[in-house]
Amino acid sequence: MSYIKLAKMDLSVAKNILDVYRDTKEKEAKNIAAFHIQQAIEKLIKVQIYNSGLNYNNYKIYTHNIRQLIKYATEELGIDIGVPKLIKDNALLITDWAVEGRYDIHFTINIRTLENTYNETYCWYMELQEKSKKLKWKF
């Protein structure tokens, strides 16, 4: 299985959980959706690093920190990863979703923030999925 497919699965889970939230209004559903959106974003960055053909530092990509991953890919490796502005602008907030969405029982997030981030991430995923087919990404 490839990272692009794993990102697709994270997005599928997030969408289903957002639907659950709309039906039930259970705040825990938003937490799980936030986690899976963060995971999809992380994988969409990493898949581009892995398939860049460049030598990369494993230590620098073994992180959930979206801001650090963006910086490493764009500034240190010089890869144009096409991160949507909404994700760049909220990278630190989204990073927190990796842990808080799973473990912090007091974690709360606005549903519109989740929906907007999901939508931007899904559109970005679709672009990268097409790119991955054309370039025959192996990861």
Disulfide bonds with the S-S distance in Angstrom:
none
